């Protein structure tokens, strides 16, 4: 099966592109065949329109917390909510979230989805630092427009299947939760971060990966060097997102690794950890 992993950014450019890992899953091996860089969102949109079958894990939130949507009186179906958000100008969307945050008491300004709690990830309302809200605004409407099968938000039977990924969960499983392996500023990289990336790459081919995810990842010697040398961690995150998509594909006859009764509107991050399987 053709598997893709996508490390997404809401404003791609040559110096900070969307990165994509092209992979193939066969039995107990996920083989990385290529690493791509998209410098604009139109290229990302065209990639979604490539015929299936394929599975992609994408590192950005596909939805927003139900509580936020209810309080703002947005539509309560995923498709209609995403269309509504897409109708807003970027500045208007950000201003709306800012005004909402300011209206809330301290400590209750950025809500989390159930899956964010399970993954110990940030709120998809976040505009600053890691601008997950902007990533949602840029990415979710393009998923809707392309007609892909967005699980669990919009299952439509299409052979192009898209799942929400969170690479940090794979990192936690391989080297623990407290170690930094990337920075947004290349020149601030340290030997410790590079060592962490080297250990992650080695771990992808190791026994712990096979036991937890059901396969090993073969990145190839040349690409292994590229993953270790990329101080941003974006190339590595694309591979990790592909691994989560491959894990979900292997569970397709058991609900794709999605918990029974999960909130389809809010979406779900696919990983053993969000099912409570350790981590």
Secondary structure, 3 states (H helix, E strand, C coil): CEEEEEECCCCCECCECEEEEEEEEECCEEEEEEEEEECCHHHHHHHHCCCCCEEEEECCCCCCCHHHHHHCCCCCCHHHHHHHHHCCCHHHHHHHHHHHHHHCCCCCCCCCCHHHHHHCCCCCCCCCCCCHHHHHHHHHHHHHHHCCEEECCECCCCCEEEEECCCHHHHHHHHCCCCCCCCCCHHHCCHHHHHHHHHHHHHHCCHHHHHHHCCEEECCHHHHHHHHHCCCCHHHHHHHHHHHHHHHHHCHHHHHHCCCCCCCCCCCECCHHHHCCCC
